[in-house]
Amino acid sequence: MLYETLSQPQIFLLICLGGFLCGFLYDFKAILSLKIKKSVALRNVFSFICAFLLLFLYFLLNLKINFGQFRIFVFCGFFLSFFIQRFLSNNFLAKPIIKWYNNLKERGYEKQKKV
């Protein structure tokens, strides 16, 4: 019992890292759902599969790192890091990439008009 008590900071850090990585998996799902936006049913099924996969990864990560014990700080750490990753990705990664892409697109149209 003493080992689990001493390793709680390490457990919390690894669970937070897992939540952060699952956030990237969710971003990948969002990119793929843009490709299949024609079929609403397929997109909903894909979202359900992704949500199930995220919960399954949380369960496996908790089983491997925390010896299968579900504690509230582990649950909060996982989902807090997941939402922090989503916030950082949306505000500091996606917006500059979208602006960069739109600028490249406009320059391409300008070059086509000159020719």
QUIFENSUL-V843556 format. One record per helix or strand. SS is the DSSP state (h for helix, s for strand). FROM is the first residue (numbers start at 1). TO is the last residue. If there is no record, write none. Layout:
ss=SS from=FROM to=TO
ss=SS from=FROM to=TO
//
This chain:
ss=h from=2 to=6
ss=h from=8 to=35
ss=h from=40 to=65
ss=h from=72 to=114
//
